[in-house]
Amino acid sequence: MKLVLQVKLLPTLEQAAALDATLRRCNEAANWLSAEAFARRVTSRAGLQALAYGDLRGRGLSVQPALHVLRKVADAYTASQARAKARTCGKPGSQRYAKVPAKPITFRAEAAQPFDDRCLSWQFGATTVSIWTVAGRMKNVAFTGHPEHVELLARHRRGESDLLRRNGQWFLISTCEIPENEKNSRPEGFVGVDLGIVNLATTSTGQRHSGRRLNRRRAQDRKLRAKLQCKGTRSAKRRARKRAGSEARRTRDINHKISKSIVAEAQRTGRGIALENLGGIRERARLKKPQRVALHTWAFEQLGRFIAYKAERAGVPVVYVDPAHTSRECSRCPHIDKRNRPSQAVFACRSCGFVEHADLNASHNIAARGWRMWVCGARSVAPALPLVA
């Protein structure tokens, strides 16, 4: 399986200046090439190489960086055409769709630039890299990262690495091809996982990850964001961007911790994991405005992806079940009734009288459905998209 990892570079002032000049030179060349490609209607790699390879070399790029700029521009136009074809940019003829091919694609001055092994080498023992810059080959650029991530990079790194600058800090992002553990083909049952807002995740084994404190923090963030948007000054916009990055990192960190705990529990007990198929939940759910805000701003899909890819690494099978009526069905008897939920936290069956915490009851239903799917041979495939750890 593929896993994308990042390490943080620790350049000196002189090294940082060289990296900054390199990134700006590459993206300036990419913007020039993008304008030429748009004007001449040439967007393929071969066509761009025949058109502008010599000019890119004349702009101070060596062989490999010039080829990477060519590929970056060609891939950007290919992705733009694919989005237009899939109508993710609006319907043909609409004002939004018309903006897509109306001007050349542009690249930020700090946009990521790929480097292959010919212009970037790693020294994992010394935790340094040697990288090509416009000022020449620069050696002994220190980097740091989680020891586990550094070890994975040393053993399983494949292909190119991307250099980027984010909020004044330098990073290298690389892809690792990690061998999968042998999947457990005979699980002893399934851990059902019910995802929610009050309780972010509740498992059928009784593990509950409360979201009350986090939801209060998110409500404060929304109020502050609204104030900054109303103010509208440059400093307010800058602060809003900084806060948005902090919120995203906090969400990702929480989802990583929850998914790691769930997968570890399933692996320890020899079980699989059953998740609800929540595709299209935002369109199906009919909620009041405050509830819609909470539902639409929490990364349920990200948590599900994290659980899936961690389970794949650990060899834990994952199945996705139909979420219909999991919160209204009694886990003791098959009775389904809207009145079984007298409140958000309480489940009380109108047929057999069984009383349980509502999220725990739903997780038992999800676990039972997952086991039935497994017995019937309906296995799911965990997402294969690379994720940044």
Secondary structure, DSSP 8 states (H G I E B T S, - for coil): -EEEEEEEEE--HHHHHHHHHHHHHHHHHHHHHHHHHHHHT--SHHHHHHHHHHHHHHTT--HHHHHHHHHHHHHHHHHHHHHHHTTTT--TTSHHHHTSTTS-----TT--EEE-TTTEEEETTTTEEEEEETTEEEEEEEEE--HHHHHHHHHHEEEEEEEEEETTEEEEEEEEE-------SS-S-EEEEEE-SSEEEEETTS-EEE-HHHHHHHHHHHHHHHHHHHH--HHHHHHHHHHHHHHHHHHHHHHHHHHHHHHHHHHHHT-EEEEE--TTHHHH----HHHHHHHHHS-HHHHHHHHHHHHHHHT--EEEE--TTTTTB-SSS--B-GGG-SSSSEEE-TTT--EEEHHHHHHHHHHHHHHHHHHTT----------B-
